[in-house]
């Protein structure tokens, strides 16, 4: 899948900045985010590893999972044992579970007992089994990330808006457009050694 992402970030001063990212995904486990096509900067997630690039050069890499990639995409395209292992690694207590409602819809909540709003937990729509929300503690405080405005593409569902709140205030708004499912893209896009040279669908 490929899509364009408009990212609006609220600054500590109260102002906002808006950026355009270009994202490529091969599910499960591979996501490329080009934050600046001209300078060839961005981040690449390949299964259990991440790579950060600036000006076309690798500047950092580590073994880490993209939580939203796992919950929003991979969970639907890989085995249950694989997903369980990843979720436990991300810090979710899979023994804690309850049912609730969110935005007027019944949901499953994994990672917390009823009444617990601070433990790391995620929400799944009970009827459509779509990922809706993840709450987690962070160095900045309580983060609350929400997947909104699902639209059907290619026989599946894609959230076209993502919001992140920190301590109750929205800090990031992501809006997705030009969504394409199963487009012809180069496998080299997901090879860290070919970050700068791989043919990119967004470059004319």
N, C-alpha and C positions, 0 to 999 in steps of 0.2 A: 504494500500500500504506500502511496505517496500523498502528501498534502502540504499546503502552505499554512503557516501558523503566524497569526498576528498576536504579539505578546505585549501586554500593557502592564508595566511595573510601577507601583506606587512608591515614591521616594520618601525617605524620612522627613523631608521638608514639606511634604504634602502635595508636591507636584507629581507628574507622571512622565514616563518615557515609553515610547512605542517602538518595537523592533519587529522585523519580519524574519522568521526562520523557515527553513525548508527541510522537511522530514521524510525519511525513507524507512520503511519497516518490512522485515521479512519474519513472519511469525511462525514458530516461537523463537525468541531469543536474540533477534538482531534489530537494532534501531540506530539510525544515523540522523543527527541533528546538525545541520549546517546553519550556524548562527550568523555567519558572514560569508557569503559566497565569494565576494571579491577578494577577501584576504585569506580565504580557505581556512576559516576558523570554525570550531565546533566540537562536538563530542560524539563518540561512537561506543555503543554498547554491543558486545558480542558475548552472549550467554553469561558467563560469570565474570567477565572482565569489562573494564571501561577504559577509554583512551581519550585524552583531551588534546586538542590541536589549536595552535595559534600561529597565524601567518604560515600555514601549511606545514608546520613542524610539530612533532609530538612533544608535548611539554609535561605530561603526567599520565600515568597509567596505574591501575590497581585492580585487585579482585573485588568487585562489588556488583551487587544486583541493582537494577533500576526497579524500584518498588512499583511504580505506576505501569511499567511495561509488563511486569508479572501479573498484577491485578487486573489491568484493563485489557490485556491482549493474550499473553502467554497461557493464562489459566484455562482458556478455551481451546487450546491447540496442543496440549501436551498431556502426559499421563498424570493421574491423580498422585501417585507417590512422588513424582518429580515436583509437582506443585506443593505438596505438603512439606517436602524438604526445604524448598525455597522460602516458603512462608515462615517456617520455624527459624530459618537462618535470618530472616528479616525482623524477627523479634515478636511475632504474633503467637499468643497462647491459644492453640487450636482446641484446647479442652474447655475454653470458655465460649459460651454461645447463648444467644437469646433471640427472640423475635420481637419486632417493634414496628413502628411506622416512621416513614421519612417522606416529607413533602406529599403527604396524603396517600402514600402507597405502602403496603406491607413489605417489610424487609427482614432479611436475616442479618444479624450482627455477630461477627466472629472476632473473638479476642477479648471480650468483656462480658461480665454478667449484667443483668438488668440494673439500671441506675448508675452504672459506672460510665462516666463520660470523659475520663482522662487516660485510661489505659490504651495502648495501641490496639486499634480495632478497625475493621472495614465492614461496609454495608453492601449487601447484594439484594437487588430487587427480587422479591419472592416469586413473582409470576414469570418474569422474563429472564431471570438469572443474570441480570446486567450489573456490573460493578458501578456503584454510585458514589461512594465516599470512603475516605480513610482519615482517621484521626490519630495523631501521634505526637508525643512530646518531642521537642527539639531544643537546641541551644537558644532559639529566639522565643520559645514558649510553646503554647499548644497550637499545632498546625492542623488545619481542617481543609482537605482537598476534595473537591466535588466534581464529578463528571456529569455534565448536563446536556440537554438538548440532543438526545440520541436520534439518529436518522439511519434508515436502512440503506446499505450499500452492498452490492454484490451478494445478496442473500444473508448478510449479517448486519449487525448494528454498530454504529460508530458515534461516539460522543463528539459533538461539534463545538463544545465549549467546556473549558476546565477553569475552575476558580480555586484559588488558594487563599485561605484566611489564616492570619496569625493573631492569636489572642482576640479573636472576634472581629478583626478588621481585615478587609480584603486587601491583599498585597500584590496578587498577580491575577490577571485575566488572560486566558488563551482562547483564541477564536480560530477555528480551522475552516479552510476553504479549499477549493480545487482538489477535492478528495478523489483519488483514483484507486480502484481495487484491482489487483492482479495486472498492473501495467508492465510493459517490457522495460525492465531496468537492469543495469549491469550488476553482476554478482560482486564485481570489484569494489562497489560502493561500501561493502561491509568488511573489506580487508584493510586493516590499519596500515599495512605497508604501501597501500595504493590510495591513501586518503586524498592526496593532492592530484593524482593522475587519473583516477577513475572517471569515466564519462558520466556526467551528472545530468539528469533529466531536466533540471531547472536552468541549466546554462544554455543559452541560444547560440 
